[in-house]
Amino acid sequence: MEDWVENLNQNSFQGPMNKSVLFLFFLWIFATCFWWGFAFLKLPGPTPEWLLEAQVVCFGETATGLPDADGWRALVFPPLFMIVSLVFVFFQDLKTSLETLLHSNFGRVAAITIVGLIAIEGALIVRTVVNRWPISENTVANSVNLPLRYPKTEIKIEDFDLINQNESKFGLKDLKGKKSVLTFAFANCDSICPLVVKNCVEAVREFEEKDFQLVIVTLDPWRDSPSRLRAAIKMWEATDNTHFLSGEVKQVEEVLKSFNVAYDRNEKTGFISHPGLVYVVNEDGRISYSFNNPSRQWLKDALNRL
């Protein structure tokens, strides 16, 4: 490659070729294509758990499977900032180098190939967005039904050992054989917990069969004793098939970690900040659906699809 570039500089074409600037330019093209491709990548068959989690971390999630607002900003602004910076700093070198490159047969073939690959990727992304956009307009705006394309998983749950409000042991074995809504809250919560728990309670109440249950894991093992758990269940008007779990602080922290629950506790006030994380667990004790503050209807739909 270096000999070829030197040949270009010495013989056929006008202007020098800045190899470093060209490298940065093509690196930007590759990185941008990879970034956008990664955001919309869907593999044949079930999507691997690690891929779903990575896409959610990088681009967020909406019911349509498209990136959320922060995700779109992450897709657009970093690549835009990089190319603007590159052009601003190396405009003349980049212009001259590209002109020199395009005067060669190799350069023209490479340019056509790159443009073709970008066009193919762009067409696939546009098709994905267009196919999912009606879902965004018709279902997400109204928050009625869980979209048919909402990702379904088979995430294994690690075994655990906690106690419920009746001081009975509760673990992974108690999840198996039943369809469960699993969420995380604490008795003293006056922010998001009441709404999340209410939706969970109402969703489970729709099913009278004995093989449905609501499981709540405390985020506050420092204060949530069995008596407080019972009081909270009464306050939330939960059904008889509700299990509010607590235990030793270390035990609960390990369980929360295994479920990837993000939370932050203020040591002075004891207040705990956390998302409205809800899992729907199948009869094999595996997580089939993951939500953030879902509606009652979404939870009912998820339970019906198990």
NORGI-V271756 format. One record per residue. N is the residue number from 1. RES is the residue in one small letter. PHI is phi in radians with two decimals (none if undefined). PSI is psi in whole degrees, 0 to 359 (none if undefined). OMEGA is omega in degrees with one decimal (NA if undefined). Layout:
{{N/RES/PHI/PSI/OMEGA} {N/RES/PHI/PSI/OMEGA}}
This chain:
{{1/m/none/316/-178.8} {2/e/-1.14/319/178.5} {3/d/-1.10/320/-180.0} {4/w/-1.12/318/179.1} {5/v/-1.13/319/178.8} {6/e/-1.09/321/176.6} {7/n/-1.02/316/179.1} {8/l/-1.07/317/-176.8} {9/n/-1.17/324/-171.2} {10/q/-1.56/334/-169.6} {11/n/-2.05/282/-156.3} {12/s/-1.40/330/-162.3} {13/f/-2.14/161/-179.5} {14/q/-1.42/139/173.7} {15/g/1.45/149/177.9} {16/p/-1.34/162/177.2} {17/m/-1.98/119/178.5} {18/n/-1.54/103/-174.8} {19/k/-1.13/325/-178.8} {20/s/-1.15/318/179.8} {21/v/-1.18/318/176.9} {22/l/-1.08/320/178.6} {23/f/-1.07/316/178.9} {24/l/-1.10/321/-179.2} {25/f/-1.14/312/-179.5} {26/f/-1.24/330/174.1} {27/l/-1.12/321/177.4} {28/w/-1.10/316/178.7} {29/i/-1.06/313/-179.0} {30/f/-1.09/313/-177.5} {31/a/-1.11/319/179.9} {32/t/-1.15/317/178.5} {33/c/-1.12/318/178.6} {34/f/-1.11/316/-177.9} {35/w/-1.06/312/-179.7} {36/w/-1.24/321/178.3} {37/g/-1.10/320/179.0} {38/f/-1.11/322/-178.2} {39/a/-1.13/327/-173.8} {40/f/-1.97/8/-176.7} {41/l/-1.14/126/173.9} {42/k/-2.28/121/-178.8} {43/l/-1.54/154/174.9} {44/p/-1.07/140/-179.5} {45/g/1.41/193/-179.7} {46/p/-1.06/135/178.1} {47/t/-1.31/130/-179.0} {48/p/-1.00/145/-178.5} {49/e/-1.00/317/-176.8} {50/w/-1.10/325/-179.6} {51/l/-1.23/315/177.6} {52/l/-1.04/315/-178.6} {53/e/-1.14/319/179.9} {54/a/-1.14/320/179.0} {55/q/-1.15/320/179.2} {56/v/-1.15/318/179.4} {57/v/-1.09/317/-175.0} {58/c/-1.41/323/-169.6} {59/f/-2.19/3/-177.4} {60/g/1.27/188/179.4} {61/e/-2.63/146/171.3} {62/t/-2.22/172/-178.3} {63/a/-1.12/336/-179.2} {64/t/-1.39/348/-173.2} {65/g/1.55/357/176.6} {66/l/-1.49/160/177.3} {67/p/-1.07/154/174.4} {68/d/-1.45/187/-175.2} {69/a/-1.04/316/177.6} {70/d/-1.13/325/178.3} {71/g/-1.12/318/177.4} {72/w/-1.13/322/176.7} {73/r/-1.12/321/178.4} {74/a/-1.15/329/178.8} {75/l/-1.31/324/-172.1} {76/v/-1.61/310/-167.4} {77/f/-1.28/317/178.2} {78/p/-1.04/312/176.7} {79/p/-1.08/321/179.7} {80/l/-1.12/317/179.1} {81/f/-1.09/319/-178.1} {82/m/-1.15/316/-177.9} {83/i/-1.24/324/177.0} {84/v/-1.12/318/178.4} {85/s/-1.11/317/-179.6} {86/l/-1.09/314/-179.6} {87/v/-1.18/320/-178.8} {88/f/-1.11/319/-175.7} {89/v/-1.44/322/-171.8} {90/f/-2.13/35/-173.4} {91/f/-0.96/307/-175.3} {92/q/-1.16/317/178.5} {93/d/-1.10/318/-179.3} {94/l/-1.16/317/-179.8} {95/k/-1.08/312/-178.8} {96/t/-1.14/319/-177.9} {97/s/-1.17/319/178.9} {98/l/-1.17/320/176.8} {99/e/-1.07/318/178.6} {100/t/-1.12/316/-179.0} {101/l/-1.10/318/-176.4} {102/l/-1.28/351/174.9} {103/h/-1.39/349/179.3} {104/s/-1.73/154/177.0} {105/n/-1.08/318/179.5} {106/f/-1.05/316/-179.0} {107/g/-1.10/319/179.7} {108/r/-1.17/318/178.0} {109/v/-1.10/316/179.4} {110/a/-1.08/318/-179.3} {111/a/-1.12/316/179.5} {112/i/-1.11/319/179.5} {113/t/-1.10/314/-178.9} {114/i/-1.11/315/179.4} {115/v/-1.09/320/178.9} {116/g/-1.10/316/179.9} {117/l/-1.14/320/177.8} {118/i/-1.11/320/179.9} {119/a/-1.12/319/179.1} {120/i/-1.11/312/179.3} {121/e/-1.08/318/179.2} {122/g/-1.08/320/179.6} {123/a/-1.14/320/178.8} {124/l/-1.14/320/179.4} {125/i/-1.18/317/178.6} {126/v/-1.06/318/179.0} {127/r/-1.09/319/178.9} {128/t/-1.09/314/-179.0} {129/v/-1.13/316/-178.5} {130/v/-1.12/319/-179.3} {131/n/-1.14/329/-176.3} {132/r/-1.67/347/-175.7} {133/w/-1.10/320/177.3} {134/p/-1.03/326/176.8} {135/i/-1.09/319/-179.2} {136/s/-1.08/320/-177.1} {137/e/-1.34/319/-169.6} {138/n/-1.54/328/-174.3} {139/t/-1.97/320/-176.9} {140/v/-1.22/319/-178.6} {141/a/-1.07/324/-178.6} {142/n/-1.63/350/-179.4} {143/s/0.88/46/-176.2} {144/v/-1.62/286/-174.3} {145/n/-1.90/151/174.9} {146/l/-1.19/124/-178.5} {147/p/-0.98/143/-178.5} {148/l/-1.09/332/-177.5} {149/r/-1.58/6/-179.3} {150/y/-1.06/132/-173.4} {151/p/-1.04/132/175.0} {152/k/-1.93/135/-173.6} {153/t/-2.16/178/175.0} {154/e/-2.41/62/-174.5} {155/i/-1.48/125/-179.3} {156/k/-1.26/139/177.6} {157/i/-1.79/131/177.5} {158/e/-1.26/148/179.2} {159/d/-1.12/148/179.7} {160/f/-2.58/167/-176.2} {161/d/-2.51/99/178.3} {162/l/-2.18/183/176.5} {163/i/-2.16/149/178.9} {164/n/-1.66/189/-175.3} {165/q/-1.14/341/178.5} {166/n/-1.70/11/179.5} {167/e/1.13/26/174.8} {168/s/-1.68/145/179.5} {169/k/-1.19/146/-179.9} {170/f/-2.51/129/-179.8} {171/g/-2.58/196/-176.7} {172/l/-1.02/323/-178.6} {173/k/-1.06/332/-179.6} {174/d/-1.42/346/173.7} {175/l/-1.45/328/-177.1} {176/k/-1.25/143/-179.4} {177/g/1.54/356/178.3} {178/k/-2.35/156/173.2} {179/k/-1.64/124/-169.4} {180/s/-2.17/144/164.6} {181/v/-1.80/123/-174.7} {182/l/-2.09/124/179.6} {183/t/-2.42/183/-172.3} {184/f/-2.39/127/-176.4} {185/a/-2.74/183/173.2} {186/f/-2.61/153/-169.0} {187/a/-1.06/325/-174.6} {188/n/-1.55/7/-175.0} {189/c/-1.31/131/176.8} {190/d/-2.17/21/179.8} {191/s/-1.94/263/-174.1} {192/i/-1.52/335/-173.8} {193/c/-0.98/310/-177.1} {194/p/-0.99/321/-179.7} {195/l/-1.22/314/-179.0} {196/v/-1.10/313/-178.8} {197/v/-1.13/321/179.1} {198/k/-1.03/314/179.3} {199/n/-1.11/321/178.7} {200/c/-1.15/315/-179.6} {201/v/-1.07/313/-177.3} {202/e/-1.17/325/178.3} {203/a/-1.15/314/-178.9} {204/v/-1.21/327/-178.8} {205/r/-1.10/335/179.3} {206/e/-1.13/338/-177.2} {207/f/-1.88/115/-176.7} {208/e/-1.52/347/-178.7} {209/e/-1.10/154/-176.7} {210/k/-1.33/349/-176.5} {211/d/-1.60/22/173.8} {212/f/-2.08/143/179.0} {213/q/-2.69/158/173.9} {214/l/-1.94/129/179.6} {215/v/-2.13/125/179.0} {216/i/-2.08/125/176.6} {217/v/-1.76/128/-178.2} {218/t/-1.17/147/172.0} {219/l/-1.73/357/-174.0} {220/d/-2.28/67/179.5} {221/p/-1.16/346/178.7} {222/w/-1.17/328/-175.2} {223/r/-2.12/341/-173.6} {224/d/-1.47/85/174.9} {225/s/-1.44/167/178.4} {226/p/-0.93/322/-179.8} {227/s/-1.15/321/177.8} {228/r/-1.22/326/177.6} {229/l/-1.10/317/179.7} {230/r/-1.11/320/179.4} {231/a/-1.14/321/-179.9} {232/a/-1.17/318/179.0} {233/i/-1.07/320/177.5} {234/k/-1.14/318/-179.7} {235/m/-1.11/321/-179.1} {236/w/-1.45/358/179.8} {237/e/0.95/43/-179.2} {238/a/-1.30/158/-179.0} {239/t/-1.36/170/-178.7} {240/d/-1.15/336/-179.7} {241/n/-1.60/34/176.8} {242/t/-1.85/135/177.1} {243/h/-2.13/116/177.6} {244/f/-1.79/115/-168.9} {245/l/-1.83/142/174.1} {246/s/-2.54/192/-178.8} {247/g/2.86/195/175.2} {248/e/-1.10/148/-175.8} {249/v/-0.94/311/-178.2} {250/k/-1.09/319/178.9} {251/q/-1.05/311/-177.5} {252/v/-1.13/318/179.2} {253/e/-1.05/321/178.7} {254/e/-1.17/321/177.9} {255/v/-1.14/315/179.2} {256/l/-1.06/320/178.0} {257/k/-1.11/319/-179.0} {258/s/-1.15/333/178.1} {259/f/-1.62/7/178.5} {260/n/1.01/42/179.3} {261/v/-1.53/122/177.3} {262/a/-1.62/125/179.1} {263/y/-2.68/160/-179.8} {264/d/-2.42/124/-177.2} {265/r/-1.86/128/175.0} {266/n/-1.40/114/-174.9} {267/e/-1.11/333/-177.7} {268/k/-1.41/314/-175.0} {269/t/-1.71/340/-176.3} {270/g/1.42/0/-179.9} {271/f/-1.24/143/-176.5} {272/i/-2.12/122/175.0} {273/s/-1.60/136/-177.3} {274/h/-2.85/158/175.9} {275/p/-1.42/169/178.2} {276/g/-1.54/58/-175.2} {277/l/-1.24/130/177.8} {278/v/-2.39/133/174.3} {279/y/-1.96/146/168.7} {280/v/-1.91/121/-171.1} {281/v/-1.91/133/-179.1} {282/n/-1.45/181/-174.7} {283/e/-1.27/348/175.3} {284/d/-1.56/2/-179.6} {285/g/1.33/31/178.1} {286/r/-2.08/148/-179.6} {287/i/-1.36/118/179.8} {288/s/-1.67/326/-178.9} {289/y/-2.42/144/177.1} {290/s/-2.17/132/-177.3} {291/f/-2.35/160/170.3} {292/n/-2.11/107/-179.9} {293/n/0.94/59/-178.0} {294/p/-1.34/161/174.7} {295/s/-1.37/166/177.4} {296/r/-1.06/320/-177.7} {297/q/-1.12/320/179.2} {298/w/-1.10/319/179.6} {299/l/-1.17/320/177.0} {300/k/-1.09/316/178.7} {301/d/-1.08/318/-179.9} {302/a/-1.10/317/178.2} {303/l/-1.10/322/179.7} {304/n/-1.21/337/-178.3} {305/r/-1.57/358/178.6} {306/l/-1.22/none/NA}}
